[in-house]
């Protein structure tokens, strides 16, 4: 019997509620982003051009698959790709791969340099989408709450789980100077080479210019229980500013992420200060804001031993070993005072 034909195209604003229905069939009420249950909000983002949603439609007009691009800021060179959904009734038909190809074409039409996605690690299905083109550049531990339910893909553990960071190059990235902290220079060089990023590496300033004042932005993802700190501009007070902000926290979120721009000479000193505060490597985000970003992470509790990430690629497994070693070093910093180990070894 021939399977019903599936149409792949962009979602119209007036079809947003059909996408909400698909989210419910795939996740029930547990999807990580509550905005995906708000049809009006989805419709507005599509109408304003901030969101580009590619969907698979059944002959009856149901949305049975989705993959989208969300622009973080107008004029950014990269965007976030994600929310890969396939209705449980339609899995095993290659719909996700068709959506991935359509998404790549949409991203190129937007003249993006690249896109980022963050597949889960409780199963490998979303990691296989675009695996030949996407480069794994990070692993965020405890990034997903335990109550996220994947219909017909239930995880073995009910602990918080990790997410990958992946980068999809769409065109040649601009040449940039990168000043990574010595502790992470080897892994950043390795990731830049894998992503074919044209980078010149330079030594960062040991003591940033006193006249420059740092500026940071703080956001909170309450659903994930994650605090996010983005460094917009580094200065001589950056490390002290981050330390002061962390000490003012009323509670202890499950994870804290700090993004440091690698073109900023002050970022390396800030990374060392963060390392002394218990932060460890999270990943590289190429062209994330105005250049490459180093993401560090700190967890409220050690990673759960019963929640082992499911990783589809050897590069992903190598990076996972590197992140876990760096996390373990932070729990017992005495054995290592120099650069973190090279993940390629």
C-alpha positions in Angstrom: 0.0 0.0 0.0 1.4 3.4 -1.0 1.8 5.9 1.8 -0.2 9.1 1.6 1.7 11.9 -0.1 3.2 14.6 2.2 3.6 18.2 1.2 6.6 20.2 2.5 6.2 23.9 2.5 6.3 27.1 4.7 3.6 27.4 7.3 1.2 30.3 6.9 0.2 32.5 9.9 -3.4 31.3 9.7 -2.2 27.7 10.1 -0.4 28.3 13.4 -3.0 26.3 15.4 -2.3 23.3 13.3 1.3 23.4 14.5 0.2 23.6 18.1 -1.9 20.5 17.6 1.2 18.7 16.2 3.3 19.8 19.2 0.7 18.2 21.5 0.7 15.0 19.6 4.5 14.8 19.9 5.0 16.1 23.4 1.6 16.3 25.2 1.8 19.3 27.4 5.5 18.9 28.2 7.3 20.8 25.4 10.2 22.9 26.7 9.0 26.2 25.1 5.5 27.2 26.3 5.3 29.7 23.4 4.8 26.7 21.0 1.3 26.2 22.5 0.3 29.8 21.7 -1.1 29.9 18.2 -1.4 33.7 18.1 2.2 34.2 19.1 3.4 31.8 16.5 1.3 33.5 13.8 2.6 36.9 14.8 6.3 35.7 14.6 5.7 34.3 11.1 3.9 37.4 9.9 6.7 39.6 11.2 9.4 37.5 9.5 11.1 36.6 12.8 10.2 32.9 12.3 10.3 30.7 9.3 8.5 27.5 9.9 8.7 24.6 7.4 6.0 21.9 7.8 4.9 18.6 6.5 1.2 18.4 5.7 -0.9 15.3 5.3 -3.4 15.1 2.5 -6.1 16.2 5.0 -4.1 19.3 5.8 -2.8 18.3 9.2 0.7 19.4 10.2 2.5 16.2 10.8 6.1 17.6 10.9 7.9 20.8 11.6 11.4 22.4 11.5 12.0 26.1 11.9 14.4 29.0 11.9 14.1 31.8 14.4 16.1 35.1 14.0 17.5 36.2 17.3 18.1 39.8 16.2 17.5 41.7 12.9 20.6 41.6 10.8 22.3 38.6 12.6 24.4 36.4 10.3 23.1 33.2 12.0 19.8 32.0 13.4 18.5 29.3 15.6 17.1 26.2 13.9 15.1 23.7 15.8 11.9 22.2 17.0 12.1 19.2 14.9 8.8 17.4 15.2 7.4 14.4 13.4 3.9 13.1 14.4 4.3 9.6 15.9 1.9 8.3 13.2 4.3 9.4 10.4 7.7 8.5 11.7 10.1 6.3 9.7 9.1 8.0 6.4 12.1 10.4 6.1 10.0 13.5 6.8 12.6 15.0 9.1 15.3 14.7 6.4 12.9 16.4 3.8 12.2 19.2 6.3 15.9 19.6 7.0 16.7 20.0 3.3 13.9 22.6 3.0 15.1 24.4 6.0 18.6 24.6 4.5 17.2 26.2 1.4 15.2 28.7 3.4 18.3 29.7 5.5 20.3 30.3 2.3 17.5 32.4 0.9 17.8 34.5 4.0 21.5 34.9 3.2 22.6 33.5 6.5 26.2 32.4 7.1 25.0 29.5 9.3 22.5 28.2 11.7 22.6 26.6 15.2 20.5 23.8 16.5 20.4 22.1 19.9 19.2 18.5 19.6 18.3 16.5 22.6 20.4 13.5 23.7 17.8 11.2 25.2 17.5 9.7 21.7 19.4 10.0 18.5 16.6 10.7 16.0 17.0 14.5 15.7 20.8 14.2 15.7 20.6 12.1 12.5 18.9 15.0 10.7 21.5 16.8 8.6 24.3 14.8 10.3 26.5 15.0 7.2 26.5 18.8 7.2 26.1 19.8 10.9 29.2 20.2 13.1 28.9 19.4 16.8 30.5 22.3 18.7 29.2 21.9 22.3 27.3 19.9 24.9 25.1 21.5 27.5 24.6 19.3 30.5 21.3 19.3 32.5 19.9 21.5 29.7 16.5 19.8 29.6 14.1 19.2 32.5 13.2 15.7 33.5 9.5 16.2 32.7 9.8 16.6 29.0 8.0 13.7 27.4 8.8 12.4 23.9 5.8 10.5 22.6 6.9 7.0 21.7 10.5 8.0 22.5 10.5 7.9 26.3 14.0 8.3 27.9 15.2 5.5 30.2 15.9 8.1 32.9 13.7 10.7 34.5 16.7 13.0 35.3 17.6 16.3 33.6 19.3 15.6 30.3 21.9 17.2 28.0 21.6 19.0 24.6 24.1 19.3 21.9 25.2 22.5 20.2 25.6 22.1 16.5 26.5 24.5 13.7 25.3 24.3 10.1 27.6 26.3 7.7 25.7 27.8 4.8 28.3 30.0 3.3 31.9 31.0 4.1 32.1 32.8 7.4 34.0 36.2 7.5 37.6 36.2 8.6 37.9 37.1 12.3 40.5 37.2 15.1 39.9 34.9 18.0 41.4 35.4 21.4 40.4 32.2 23.3 41.5 31.6 26.9 44.6 29.4 27.0 42.7 26.8 28.9 40.4 26.2 26.0 42.5 27.2 23.0 43.1 23.6 21.8 39.4 22.7 21.7 38.4 26.0 20.1 41.1 25.6 17.4 39.8 22.0 16.8 36.2 23.2 16.5 37.0 26.1 14.3 38.9 23.8 12.0 36.0 21.3 11.8 33.6 24.1 11.0 36.1 25.5 8.4 36.0 28.9 10.0 38.7 31.3 8.8 40.2 32.4 12.1 43.4 34.2 13.2 44.3 33.3 16.7 45.9 35.9 19.0 47.0 36.0 22.6 44.3 37.8 24.8 45.1 40.6 27.1 46.2 39.5 30.5 44.9 42.7 32.0 42.1 44.4 30.1 42.2 48.2 29.6 41.0 49.9 32.8 39.1 52.6 30.9 36.7 50.1 29.3 33.6 49.2 31.4 31.9 45.9 30.8 28.3 45.4 29.8 26.4 42.2 30.3 22.8 41.1 29.7 21.0 38.6 32.0 18.0 36.5 31.1 16.2 33.6 32.8 14.7 30.5 31.2 12.2 29.5 33.9 11.0 26.4 32.0 14.5 25.0 31.8 15.5 26.6 35.2 18.6 28.1 33.5 20.1 31.6 34.1 21.8 33.1 31.0 24.5 35.8 31.1 25.6 37.3 27.8 28.7 39.5 27.8 28.1 42.3 25.3 31.3 44.2 26.0 34.2 43.2 28.3 36.3 45.5 30.4 38.6 45.5 33.4 35.6 45.0 35.7 34.1 42.1 33.8 35.2 39.3 36.1 34.2 41.3 39.2 30.9 42.2 37.6 30.0 38.5 36.8 31.1 37.5 40.3 28.9 40.1 42.0 25.9 39.2 39.8 26.2 35.5 40.7 26.5 36.3 44.4 23.2 38.2 44.3 21.2 35.2 43.0 18.3 34.5 45.3 18.2 30.8 44.4 20.3 28.3 42.7 19.1 27.5 39.1 19.8 24.1 37.7 22.3 25.6 35.3 24.0 28.9 34.6 25.3 29.7 31.1 27.8 32.5 30.4 28.5 33.6 26.8 31.9 35.3 26.2 32.8 36.9 22.8 36.1 35.5 21.6 36.9 38.7 19.7 37.0 40.6 23.0 40.4 40.8 24.7 38.8 40.9 28.1 36.9 37.6 27.6 39.9 35.3 28.4 40.5 36.9 31.8 36.7 36.6 32.5 36.8 32.9 31.5 39.5 32.3 34.0 37.5 34.1 36.7 34.5 32.0 35.8 36.5 28.8 35.9 37.5 29.7 39.5 33.8 30.0 40.3 33.0 26.5 39.1 32.2 27.1 35.4 33.4 24.7 32.7 33.3 24.3 29.0 30.0 24.3 27.3 30.6 24.9 23.6 31.6 27.2 20.8 28.8 29.2 19.0 30.2 30.4 15.7 28.9 33.8 14.5 26.4 33.8 17.3 26.3 37.6 17.9 28.9 39.7 16.3 31.4 36.8 16.1 32.2 33.6 17.9 31.0 33.0 21.4 32.5 30.7 24.1 29.7 29.3 26.3 30.6 28.2 29.8 28.3 26.3 32.1 27.9 25.7 35.8 25.5 23.2 37.3 23.7 23.2 40.7 24.5 19.5 41.1 26.9 17.1 39.5 25.7 15.5 36.3 23.4 12.5 37.0 25.3 9.2 36.5 22.1 7.5 35.2 21.5 10.0 32.4 24.1 9.1 29.8 23.8 11.2 26.6 22.9 9.3 23.4 25.3 10.6 20.8 25.3 9.6 17.2 28.8 10.9 16.1 32.3 10.1 17.2 33.0 13.9 17.3 30.1 14.3 19.6 31.3 11.5 21.9 34.8 13.1 21.9 33.4 16.4 22.9 31.2 14.8 25.6 34.4 13.2 27.1 36.1 16.6 27.1 33.1 18.4 28.7 32.7 15.7 31.4 36.5 15.8 32.2 36.4 19.6 32.5 33.3 19.4 34.7 35.1 16.8 36.9 38.2 19.0 37.1 36.0 21.8 38.5 34.7 19.6 41.2 38.2 18.6 42.1 40.5 21.4 40.6 43.7 20.4 42.4 45.0 17.9 39.7 44.8 20.4 36.8 45.9 24.0 36.8 46.8 24.3 33.1 44.9 24.1 29.9 42.1 21.7 29.6 42.9 18.4 27.7 42.8 18.3 23.9 39.5 16.5 22.9 41.2 15.0 19.8 43.5 12.9 22.0 
